[in-house]
Amino acid sequence: MATAQRRITREYAEIQSNQLEGVKIAPIDNDMFKWNIELTGPKDSPYAGGTFKLFLTLPDNYPFKPPILSFQTKIYHPNVSNDDKGSMCLGILRSDAWKPSCKIAAVLEMARGLLLEPNPDDAVEGSIAEEYKSRKASFEKTAKEWTKQYAK
């Protein structure tokens, strides 16, 4: 756990000194294993103007196991579950895809990138993915409405 703590602290400092566009981070109660994240919706996306709250949990054996990232703000997105868990389907976070060389900053950049370009072929919400592929205007309209309603 001491190794994980050192690595997390170092990565946190790197993120603080090289601010990621549209991303704010803050450990919860000085616990470096639990972070509140704020993502602002990219301007050329249906999420523009929204601020999304996420929760990042780092395992005791980080970086050998991936972090868990979940949306606390409701979002209409094929790669985020529409339940109270807000689970995110992000390839890099799968145990079989995660490598100890991966960093938290990359995870956060990829999460924000999914707001710009969803991946309907790796969806948690099949019906939203289908709508994204076949009726994109309808998807974007609903995503904008949800952003206005929930991502204040």
N, C-alpha and C positions, 0 to 999 in steps of 0.2 A: 504493500500500500504506500510506503514511503517513496518508492520509485514512481508510482502513478502520481502521487502528490507533486513531486518535483517536475515531472513532465507536464502535468496540467498547468501548474503555476507558470512554467516557462512559456507554454503556448498561450496562456491568457495574456501574459505580458507582451508577447509578439502581436497579438490581435489588438491590444490597446495602443501599441505604438504604430501599427500599420492599420488604421481603421478600414474596415471593409465597407464598401458602399452599401448604404441601406440596411446596415446591421448594427444593433447595439447589444452589448452583453453585460450581464451583472450576476456575479455569484449570489446565491440566496443565503443570507445570514452568514456570510464569510465561509460557506461550505463550497470548496472548489470543485466538488463532485456534482453540484446542482446549480444550474444557471438559468436565469430568465433571459430570454432572447426576444428582441423586437426586430421584426423585418418590415421594411416599408415596401409596398408594392411597386415594382418597376414601372416607370412611366409609360412604356409601350405595351402594357398588359391590362387585362380587365381588372387587375388588383391595384392599379394606380390610385393613389390617394388614400390607401388603407394602411393601417399599422397593425401587424399581426403579432400576437404574443405566442411564443413557443417556449417549451421547457426542454432543457438538455440535461440528461443524467449520464454521468460518466461512471463506468464500472470500477470496482476496486482494482481490477487487473488491467486497466487501461495502460498502455495502448494495445495490449494483446487481444482485447475484446472491444467491439465497437460501442460508441455511445448510443443512447436512445434519444431520439428527437421527436417531439410531438407538438402539434398545434393546440394551443389553448383557445385560440380564436376560431370560431366556425368559419370554414372556407369551402367554397364550391370548387372542388378540384379533383381530378381523377386519381391523383396520387396521395390523397389524404382522406382517411376514413371519416365518414359523416356521423360518427358516434361521439360520445363524451371523451373518448380516448384521444382522438385526433391523430391517430397513428399515421406515420408518413412512410410511404414506399419509396425509398431512395437506395438505389443499387449499392452504393458504397457502404451502407450500414448493415448489409447482410453479413452474417458471420463468415460465409464462404468467400465473400468478396473483400472483406476488410483486411488491411495489412497494417502492421505496427508503424509503418512509415507514413500512413495517412494522418492528417492533422485536422483538428477541430475547425480551423479556418476554411479548409477545403470543403468540409461537410456543410458549413454555413453558406458558403458561396454556391454550392450545388443546390441547397434548399432554396435559396433566393432565385437561382437560375430556373428551377422548376416552376416558379411563379411566372416567369417570362415564357417558358416553353415546357408545358406539361408533357409527360411521357405516357400516352394512352396505352402503349403496348406493355406497360408494367404497372397496371392500375390496381388500386384497392377498391375503387368504386367503378364497377363495370359499366353501369348505365351512364355515368357521367363521361367515361372514356368513349363510349359509343356515340354519345351526343357530340363530344369534342371532334370525333372523326367525321361524323356524317352531317351534323347540323351545327357547325362552328359558331354561327351568328347567334343561335339560340343559347349555346353554352356560354358565350361571352356576355350575353344579356343577363343571364342568371348569375354568373360570377360577379358582374358589376353590381347587381342588386344586393347580393350577399355581402360584398365588400362594403357597400354604403351602409348596410344594416348592422354588420357585426364588427368591422375592422376600423373602429373610430380612434 
